[in-house]
Amino acid sequence: MTLEVDLVPFAGTPSRADFDCGNASLNDWLRSHASQHEKSGMSRTTLAVPKKGTLATWHAAGFEDVDDTTILGFFSLSAAQIPLDQLPQGKHPKSVPAIRMGRLAVHRLAQGRGFGELLLMEAIARAAETSAAIGVGGLFVDAKDEKAAAFYAKYGFQPSLDDPLKLWLSLKNLLQYSSG
C-alpha cells in the first residue's frame, strides 16, 4: 500500500504544533522560526502532507492520527557561500556559491517509510533547477548527528574537511541525481 504525499510551500501552513520528528531543535525551528525565515526571505520551507483524497489509505495503514493538515516532514533551502576550508578536497576558489539545506525532518509517525529520501530527492531536484538559473557549486547540509551524516553519505554527500557533520554534494553529483 503506497502512502502518497503532496509537497507544498510553507505559505498557508497548517498547524505546526503537533509536528514531532524526535529532535527538539528541528521541532522548535519548524514551530517557532520557519515562519520568520519565510517572511524575511532567508529560506524556503517545503512541507510533506498527506495527498488530498488519500486519508482512507493512511488510516488503513495504521495512521489513524493523520489528517489532511498533518505535517509529515519538511526541508528548508537557502542560498549560502561556503568557505573553501569546509569543502572536500578539490579545485575551488576562496569560497563557493551553494544552496544550503538547513533542515530536513520527518514526523515520528512517518519515519522509516522512505519520506526522508523523498524529501531529499525533492531538495536535490530544486537545487538542480536553481543551478540552471544561478551559479551554484552544489548542495551543502549540516547533519544533526552521525546517523544523519550517514544518511546523506548514502546519496553521495562528502564530509567537509573541518567537520564530518557538514556535508557537500557537488553540482556534478547534484545534476546526476536530479536527472536519474
N, C-alpha and C positions, 0 to 999 in steps of 0.2 A: 504494500500500500504506500503510495507516494504522497508525502506531505508537501504541499505546494505553498510557496510564499510569494508575496509581492515585495519588491524593493521600492521604497517610497522615500521622497525627500523629507527632511525633518519638519519643514513647514506644515502647520496644521497637525502637529504631532498629537497622538493620543496620550493619555496619561502615562507618565514615566515612573510614577511612584511604585508600581509593582514590579519593575524590572529588577531581576536579581541574577547576575551571572556567577555569583560566588566570590567576586572580588570587590571589596568595598570601594576601592579607588575608582574602578570603572563604573560601578553603580552610581557613585556620587557625581562623577563627571557628567553622565547622561542626565541625571536628575537636576543638577544644580548649575552646570556650566555650558552644556551643549547649546542651549538657547542663546546665551550671551555670545558665544563664539559664532553662531549662525547669524545673529543680528549684526554683529560687527564685521562679518565677512572673513573672520580669522580661519574658519574651517567650514566644511560642508559635511553634514552627517546624513548617512543613508540608513534607513531602518528596514528590517525584515519583519513583515506582519503576515498573518495567515492570508492566503489568496482569497479574494472575495468569492463567496459561494462554496467554500471548502470546509466550513466548520464541522459539518457532519463527519467528514473524513478524519479530521483532527480528533473529534470526540470518540469516534470508533477506534482510533489508535491509542486511546487511553489518556488523551489530553483534555479531560473534562473541564479544566480551569481556563482553557484558552478561549478567548472570544475575538471578535474582529478588531479589537483595539489592543490586543496583546503584542507587545514588542518582543519578538523572538531573538533579535540580535541587532547589532549596528556596527558601522565603521565610520570613521571620520577621516577626511583628507584635507590637506592644506599644502600651500607652497612652502618650500624650505630651501635654504642654502646650506649644503653640507660641507664642513671643513675637510680638507684633504686628509688630515690625520684620523678621521673617522671612517674612511673608506678602505675596503680591501685593497691590497697592493694592485697597482696598475698605473697607467699614464693618465694623470688628471692634472688640471690646473690647480691653483690655490684652493679653490672651492668649486663645487658642482651644483648647478641648479637641480632641484629634485622635487618630487612630491613626497610628502610625509604622511604616512598613515599613523595618526596619533593614537588611535584606539580601534580595537576590534573586540567585540564580546558577543557571546551567545547566552541567552537566558538558560538557567539551570534546567528548565523543563525540556529544552530542545538540544542540550549538549549530547554529543556522541551520535548525531544523526546526519552529519555532513553539512550542517549550516555554516560552520566556521569556514570550510572550504568554499562554499557558495559565496559567502561574503568576501573572502579573499579574492576569488576569481573576478568578482564584480569590481572590487577596488583596483585590481590589476588592469581590467578592461578599461576602466575610466581613466586610469593613469596613462595607458597607451593612447587612448583617444586624445587626451590632453597633450601628449607629446607630439601629436601631429600639428597642433596649433601653436605651441610654445616650446622652447628648448628645455628639455629636462634630461638628466643623465640616468635617471632611474627612480625607483621607489625605495624609500627609507622607512624603517619601522623600529620603534622602541619596544622590544618584547618585555613583558612584565616580569617574566621569570624564565628559568632554563627550559621548562616544559613548553612555554610559548615559543621560545627561540628554536627548539627542535621542530615544532610545527612549521614555522616559517622556513627552516632549513630544508624541509621535505620539498619545498617548491622553488629551490634554487637560491634562496636568500643567503648571502655570505656575511659572516660577522665582521664588524669593523675592527680596525687594528687596536683600538684602545678599550673596547668594551664588547664582550661577546653577546650582550643583550641589545646592542644596536646592530641591526642587520640591513643589508643593501641588496636590492635586485637591480642589476644593470639594465639599461634601456634595451640592449640586445635580448636579454632573457625575458624582460617585460613584454616585448613585442612577440616573442616566440609563444609565450603563454596565452597572450590575448588572441593570437591567430589560430591557435590549435587547441 
